[in-house]
């Protein structure tokens, strides 16, 4: 009886990062660093 309950396939979920780039981000450029410094 339990086999029939567990046999139903789970609905497909869309991954939260589908279509996005994964991996390490490029380092900040000096221009970005200075813009952050001036705002702090």
VMD Tcl script that builds the backbone (N, CA, C; Angstrom):
set m [mol new atoms 120]
animate dup $m
set s [atomselect $m all]
$s set {name element resname resid chain x y z} {
  {N N UNK 1 A 0.820 -1.197 0.000}
  {CA C UNK 1 A 0.000 0.000 0.000}
  {C C UNK 1 A 0.864 1.261 0.000}
  {N N UNK 2 A 1.913 1.298 0.817}
  {CA C UNK 2 A 2.766 2.474 0.858}
  {C C UNK 2 A 3.555 2.645 -0.428}
  {N N UNK 3 A 3.837 1.544 -1.129}
  {CA C UNK 3 A 4.576 1.656 -2.383}
  {C C UNK 3 A 3.802 2.482 -3.398}
  {N N UNK 4 A 2.495 2.375 -3.390}
  {CA C UNK 4 A 1.690 3.130 -4.341}
  {C C UNK 4 A 1.703 4.621 -4.001}
  {N N UNK 5 A 1.757 4.954 -2.718}
  {CA C UNK 5 A 1.775 6.363 -2.324}
  {C C UNK 5 A 3.104 6.993 -2.715}
  {N N UNK 6 A 4.205 6.293 -2.508}
  {CA C UNK 6 A 5.521 6.833 -2.820}
  {C C UNK 6 A 5.859 6.768 -4.306}
  {N N UNK 7 A 5.063 6.051 -5.089}
  {CA C UNK 7 A 5.373 5.886 -6.506}
  {C C UNK 7 A 4.991 7.116 -7.319}
  {N N UNK 8 A 4.198 8.027 -6.760}
  {CA C UNK 8 A 3.801 9.201 -7.537}
  {C C UNK 8 A 5.005 10.119 -7.710}
  {N N UNK 9 A 5.280 10.559 -8.933}
  {CA C UNK 9 A 6.456 11.409 -9.163}
  {C C UNK 9 A 6.252 12.797 -8.562}
  {N N UNK 10 A 7.319 13.328 -8.010}
  {CA C UNK 10 A 7.271 14.668 -7.432}
  {C C UNK 10 A 7.233 15.697 -8.558}
  {N N UNK 11 A 6.546 16.820 -8.369}
  {CA C UNK 11 A 6.526 17.843 -9.418}
  {C C UNK 11 A 7.914 18.424 -9.639}
  {N N UNK 12 A 8.223 18.715 -10.890}
  {CA C UNK 12 A 9.549 19.250 -11.229}
  {C C UNK 12 A 9.661 20.682 -10.741}
  {N N UNK 13 A 10.747 20.946 -10.014}
  {CA C UNK 13 A 11.000 22.311 -9.536}
  {C C UNK 13 A 12.039 22.961 -10.431}
  {N N UNK 14 A 11.862 24.244 -10.672}
  {CA C UNK 14 A 12.824 24.994 -11.473}
  {C C UNK 14 A 13.942 25.449 -10.548}
  {N N UNK 15 A 15.217 25.183 -10.883}
  {CA C UNK 15 A 16.317 25.629 -10.017}
  {C C UNK 15 A 16.337 27.160 -9.918}
  {N N UNK 16 A 16.718 27.659 -8.733}
  {CA C UNK 16 A 16.712 29.107 -8.512}
  {C C UNK 16 A 17.759 29.805 -9.358}
  {N N UNK 17 A 18.823 29.104 -9.766}
  {CA C UNK 17 A 19.893 29.740 -10.535}
  {C C UNK 17 A 19.889 29.316 -11.997}
  {N N UNK 18 A 18.732 28.907 -12.509}
  {CA C UNK 18 A 18.667 28.478 -13.905}
  {C C UNK 18 A 18.935 29.681 -14.814}
  {N N UNK 19 A 19.839 29.515 -15.741}
  {CA C UNK 19 A 20.168 30.567 -16.692}
  {C C UNK 19 A 21.165 31.586 -16.177}
  {N N UNK 20 A 21.630 31.441 -14.939}
  {CA C UNK 20 A 22.598 32.385 -14.391}
  {C C UNK 20 A 23.994 31.771 -14.446}
  {N N UNK 21 A 24.982 32.639 -14.521}
  {CA C UNK 21 A 26.363 32.169 -14.520}
  {C C UNK 21 A 26.748 31.749 -13.112}
  {N N UNK 22 A 27.477 30.679 -13.021}
  {CA C UNK 22 A 27.950 30.217 -11.720}
  {C C UNK 22 A 29.464 30.298 -11.687}
  {N N UNK 23 A 30.017 30.291 -10.502}
  {CA C UNK 23 A 31.463 30.323 -10.365}
  {C C UNK 23 A 31.940 31.608 -9.721}
  {N N UNK 24 A 33.252 31.779 -9.730}
  {CA C UNK 24 A 33.858 32.946 -9.085}
  {C C UNK 24 A 33.558 34.212 -9.884}
  {N N UNK 25 A 33.395 35.303 -9.169}
  {CA C UNK 25 A 33.155 36.587 -9.820}
  {C C UNK 25 A 34.489 37.266 -10.096}
  {N N UNK 26 A 34.534 38.129 -11.090}
  {CA C UNK 26 A 35.784 38.839 -11.370}
  {C C UNK 26 A 36.106 39.815 -10.241}
  {N N UNK 27 A 37.396 40.129 -10.047}
  {CA C UNK 27 A 37.766 41.057 -8.966}
  {C C UNK 27 A 37.268 42.467 -9.254}
  {N N UNK 28 A 37.147 43.243 -8.179}
  {CA C UNK 28 A 36.705 44.630 -8.333}
  {C C UNK 28 A 37.772 45.452 -9.043}
  {N N UNK 29 A 37.318 46.376 -9.855}
  {CA C UNK 29 A 38.236 47.292 -10.525}
  {C C UNK 29 A 38.520 48.462 -9.597}
  {N N UNK 30 A 39.649 49.121 -9.786}
  {CA C UNK 30 A 39.963 50.272 -8.908}
  {C C UNK 30 A 38.858 51.324 -8.900}
  {N N UNK 31 A 38.204 51.536 -10.026}
  {CA C UNK 31 A 37.114 52.511 -10.086}
  {C C UNK 31 A 35.982 52.108 -9.142}
  {N N UNK 32 A 35.666 50.827 -9.091}
  {CA C UNK 32 A 34.619 50.345 -8.197}
  {C C UNK 32 A 35.039 50.479 -6.735}
  {N N UNK 33 A 36.311 50.185 -6.464}
  {CA C UNK 33 A 36.809 50.294 -5.093}
  {C C UNK 33 A 36.681 51.731 -4.600}
  {N N UNK 34 A 37.055 52.683 -5.427}
  {CA C UNK 34 A 36.989 54.086 -5.008}
  {C C UNK 34 A 35.560 54.563 -4.863}
  {N N UNK 35 A 34.656 54.072 -5.678}
  {CA C UNK 35 A 33.258 54.486 -5.519}
  {C C UNK 35 A 32.694 53.960 -4.201}
  {N N UNK 36 A 33.113 52.779 -3.786}
  {CA C UNK 36 A 32.680 52.238 -2.491}
  {C C UNK 36 A 33.294 53.039 -1.358}
  {N N UNK 37 A 34.570 53.378 -1.486}
  {CA C UNK 37 A 35.262 54.143 -0.425}
  {C C UNK 37 A 34.624 55.506 -0.216}
  {N N UNK 38 A 34.258 56.170 -1.308}
  {CA C UNK 38 A 33.689 57.521 -1.167}
  {C C UNK 38 A 32.312 57.463 -0.514}
  {N N UNK 39 A 31.571 56.373 -0.730}
  {CA C UNK 39 A 30.242 56.256 -0.122}
  {C C UNK 39 A 30.327 55.888 1.353}
  {N N UNK 40 A 31.429 55.290 1.759}
  {CA C UNK 40 A 31.595 54.967 3.185}
  {C C UNK 40 A 32.111 56.192 3.858}
}
mol reanalyze $m
mol bondsrecalc $m
mol representation Tube
mol addrep $m
